[in-house]
Amino acid sequence: MWTEENNKLQRSFQFKNFSEAFAFMARVALAAEKMNHHPDWSNIYNKVDIKLYTHDAGNTVTEKDRKLAKVIDGIVG
């Protein structure tokens, strides 16, 4: 579940292994590129942490972030 904290939408995802985590990141990267809106994220082994916020809007959460969050939710299933 996404939480909004410190002007960021945040969520952590956990997968079976690094390969699944990396495949998820690749799918998110393609979707984000299409939307021209890119996540702030990190990956350690099977865990991916994502923060969404809009730089052009003063580093706050905007509708762009909410739309990307929905797309990411669709990717993870």
Secondary structure, DSSP 8 states (H G I E B T S, - for coil): --EEETTEEEEEEE-SSHHHHHHHHHHHHHHHHHHT---EEEEETTEEEEEE-BGGGTSB--HHHHHHHHHHHHHH-
